[in-house]
Amino acid sequence: MRSIVPSAAVADSHVTLVSSLRAQGFVVGASSGRPQPNTAWLIAEGEASPVPARTVILSRGAAQVTPFRDGAPARLSFDHADAVVGNAFARALAGGPELPTAADPETLALFALAERVAAADITVLINGPTGTGKEVLARAIHRNSGRADGPFIAINCAALPETMLEAMLFGHVKGSYTGASSGGEGFFRAANGGTIVLDEIAEMPLPLQAKLLRVLQEREVVPIGATHPVPIDVRVVACANRDLQEEVAAGRFRADLYYRLSVFPLTTRALADRAQDVPALAATMILRHAGVRPIVPWPSHEAIAKLVAHDWPGNVRELENVIQRALLFCGGDTIEADHIMFDRASAPRPFVFADEPAAPGATTLGSVVQLSEFAAIRETLKACGGNRIETARRLGISERTLRYRLAKAREQGEEIAAPHDRRLTA
């Protein structure tokens, strides 16, 4: 579990950001006490840095991000107009490269559920389209489990030769088949004490499915050519990009193996169905692939709008390709819309920015922080005694924007004004 420690100045001036990070799974801690692992500090310009290599210095102004380098703090500057991308960069910097990236409410709920599943040492089946982050989810389960210090081995069942798959999974003894000049322990024994991921499990041949079923039932493997089983202690996470129930109905997958694997099923969604994840993923990938640039390019509003409007047939893998191309074409400090190049055009989808009223049912980029901004406004209004001018100042927004947010909240059934302030019009 990642945690952040905002300074008093940051907590006062970046209420929406702190609330957004809390909504995205970060634990918000106090500034006192000894530094803990997996903790990032958020401080304002001019404040002392507790642990420079894990400190993000925040300021208001022109959009700019400087990542951690050589033990120095990261720096992040943005104003309200760039809050969506700014919050995404802040999450990527505070979370580090190992933290899964998510901003869509359903994706966040999926990772929260995976964290709970990790505590129980049970078999997990992850289903979803190719390139939607099934292995990322499996790694999150491993990292949050009691097996985190053990090995993590991911196998693509479709990429291994069918004739060699059994030996590579379960091992073999010397001389058990032609060319076996030495013994091999196999992936299951190599993963002992940890987690093994069987990706594209639907591609496994039926005869081998029966042997895998025995491994799951008995918790032991019989290497090819061996006469005695070898006990194993492995957590199995199976991944499939096809509906295994349909595969069972078609006779291509064993029903008993399906039920043995599907102790706890999880499902990842296509990127096109979770547009709120796109800015967060884009920011993470920009930081990952920016290399040694002194200033990391910032995506413009138009560039983000173009990314959100795409239908992403290749899902997250396609997005990563597009971001790498954009960084190649971008010679300055801003990624523009014409730097975003797709393999093919897609039908545009509805899109508006956060401060623009959205049509009913439209996808909004601003909704990436909507879950937390209502709570942030409510807390700030209360702290300011219902004074909207002071509330808008602390939130870093205009009074007009605050009035619009309050009206929007009322339309959605959220009453966020201070109790004594309800008689006032928005």
Disulfide bonds with the S-S distance in Angstrom:
none
